[in-house]
Amino acid sequence: MMLSIIIPTLNESKTGYLAQILQSYNHLQNCEIICVDGGSVDNTLTIIAAAGVRVIKTNIASRAGRLNVGILHANADMIVLHHPRSILDVKGVEWLIKQKESLVWGAFTHKFAMKHWLLKFTSWYSNHIRGDKRSVYYLDHCLFASRKLLLEVGMLPEVDIFEDTELCLRLRERSKGTRLSFISETSPVRFQSNGIYIQAITNQYMKWLYYFKRSDTKINKQYEKGIELNTQYQNTRIEGQHLTKDDGIFKALR
């Protein structure tokens, strides 16, 4: 197995992206797809079953926790942490499989699946400023890294939001991230649901709360309010085991 793609899922049928993602990868060789589901109550699991890919069922509240479960179960040396509402250029995935020995970690080039000057600017900033200059990428870039490196840095911190930022801060202590030119095209569902300018202001407000070390749970509740794309707030368990947020993913799988 050359590449493991991990997709954290939670009630994904409302956006329609998951079926497209899984279908686009059905011909790939030397690649495994792992969906780590957080307790979906729609037909997400039916979509996964129809695609014939591996699924790990949990009710882990945080996206970070679900990604960590996937990392621990992955069989490949290189891992893609795949946003559940981003569609990768399959040629980029194929290129990554071939070139994985020469790469340590990085991300794909971000683009929104909607034309608007503000969304275009947001992607440009994410790619060229926050990404190229600071080596900080959000999950909708679809991060990749060697499994060995992810384990060495402690995987993703179990926080409810900005776990992708925190992971990049850990990874960049080892080396600068590489941005591939292949596109990760992301759903603009938050902008469509809340309004482009309101969502843009909300995003900046969330960042300020994060930089001032406010509670990640409270920030995420504000971010998810009314749309709930990434998180369920409930007790978490893996394969029947009860754990609290402080127990950590290692204890659950020990």
N, C-alpha and C positions, 0 to 999 in steps of 0.2 A: 504494500500500500504506500503510495507516494504522497498523497495529500488527503487531509481530513478537513471537511467543511462542516462547521458547527453552526446551526441555526437555532437561536432561542425563540420558541414560538409561544404565543398566547392569544387565542381567539383571532386568528389571522384571516379568516374567510371574509371579514367585512371589507378588507382592502383589496382582495383579489390577487395579491402579489405572490403568495406562497406557491400556488399551483404553477405559475409562470417560472418561478425560480427553479423548482424541482424538475419541471419538464425540460428546462434548458440544459440540465446537467445529466440527463438520462443516458447519454451516449458516451460519457467520459470514461476513460480507462484509468486504472490505478488511482481511483479517487473514491473515498467513502463520504456519504452525506449522513450526518447525525443531527436529527431534530430533537432538542431537549424541550419538552413541553411543560408549561407551568400550570396545567390544570384547565385546559381549554374546555368550554362548554358549548361551543359551536361545532362546525364540522371540520375543524382543523385536523383532527386525528384521522378523519376519513380521507382528506386530501393527502396526508402523509402516507397512509396505507396504500392508496391508489398508485402513488409514485414508487412504492416498494423500497423505500429507504428506511434506515434504522431510526427508531424512535425510543427515547427514554422518557418515561412519564414521571413527572414530579408535581408537586404544588409549591415549588420554591417561589417565593414572592419576588425576588429580585432577578433582573436580567443577568447581572453579574454572576449570581449563584448558578443559574442555568448554564451559562457559558463555562464556568469552572467544572461543572459535572461533565460537560462534553469534552473538555480538555483531558480530564482524567480517564475518560473512556476511549479516547482517540487512539488509533493504531498507527498513524503516519508520523513521519518526522517533521513535516511541515503542516501547520494548521491555519485555516482561514476562519476568523471569527466573523460570521456573515450576518449582516443586518437583515431582519426578516422582511423588510420592505424596500430592499435595494436589489437591483438586477445587475449582475456583473457581466461584462463582455466575456463570453465563453472563451474567446481567443486568449484573453488575459489569464484565465484559469489554466488553460492548456500551456501557456508560456511559463506560468509559475511552476507547474509540474516539472517541466523540462529544466528550469533554471534554479530549482530550489537549493541546490548545493552552493550556489554563489550568493544567496540572500540570507540575511539574518532576521530582519523584521521590517515591516513597512505597511503600506496601504495602497489602495487603488485611487484613481482620480475621481473626485466627486462631481456629480451633476444632478440637478433636479429634473424630474420628468414633467416640467412645466416651464413655459417661457414667461419670464418676467424679469425686469432689470434688477430688482432687488435680490431675487433668487440667484440670478447669474452672478451678481457681486458676492453674495454669500458663499457660493461655491468657489469663486476665484480666491477669496480671502482664506477659505478653509484649505485650499490646495497650496497656494503660493506663500502665504504669510504664516498662518498657524501651523501648516504642515511642513513646507520646505524649510522655513527658517527656525521653527521651534520644535519640530518633530512631535507635534501633538495632533492626532487625528481622532475624529469621532467614529463610532461604530458604523455609521452609514457610508464611510469610505471602504468598509470591509477590510479590517486589519488582518495581517498575516504575520506569523512568527514561527520559529522552530519550537517544537514541543519542549525540548530541553530548556530553552531560554525561558519560556513561559513558566515552567516549573521552578526554575532557579530564582525568578523574581517574585515568586509567590502567587502567580496567576493574577486574576482580577481581584481588587479589594471588594469585600462584600458590602458595598454601599448601594443605595437605591438610585443614584443618578451620578453622572460624571465618572462612572467607573472606567470608561474608555480613556478619559483624560488622565486619570490616576495611573492606569496601566502604562500609557505612553511615557509618563514621567519616570516610571520604573525602568522601562525598556531603554529610554534614551540615556540613562546612566551607563549603559553598556555600549551603545553605539547609536549613531544617527539613523533614523528611519529612512527607508527608500520608498519614494512614491512612484508607483508604476503609472505609465501613461494610459493604460487601459481603463475604461470608464466603469464606475459604479453609479448607476442611475437610480435615484432615490425618490420614493413617493413624496409628494408635497402635501400629504393628507392633513397635517397639522395646520399648514397655511390655508388650505382650502376650507377646513372646518372652522377656524377661528378668525380668518381674515389675514392677508399677507402682512400688513403693517402691524396689526395687533400681535401676531405671532412673533414677528421680528423683534418687537419691543419686549415681549415676554421672554424670548431667548436671552436677550442682553441682561434683563433683570435677574434671570436664573443664574447667569454667570457671575453677576455681582454678589449674589447671595452665597454662591460657592466660594468665591475668592475671600469673602469675609467669614468663612467657616461656619455658616449656618447649618442646621441639621439637614443631612441629606434626605431623610425621610420626609421632613416638612417641605423641602424644596420640591421633591418629586411629586408629592401630593398636589402641590400647586400646579406643577407642569402637566400632570396627567388628568387634572380635573376636567370632567366632561367628555373625555375622549378615551382614556385608559388603554393605551396601546402596548405598554411595556410591563406593567406591574399590577399584581394583585396584592392587597394588604391583608394577610392572613398568616396563621402559623404555617411553618414550612416543614416538609418531610421529604425523605427520599426512600423509596421502596419500603414504605410503612414505618420508617423510623421518625420519631418526633424530634425536632430540634428547634431551638430558638436561633435568632440571628447571630447571637454571640457564640454559639457552639461551633460555627465554622464548617466549611464543606469537608475538610479532612476528617473530622470526627464522625460525620455522617457516613463516610465511605470506608472508615477504618475497619 
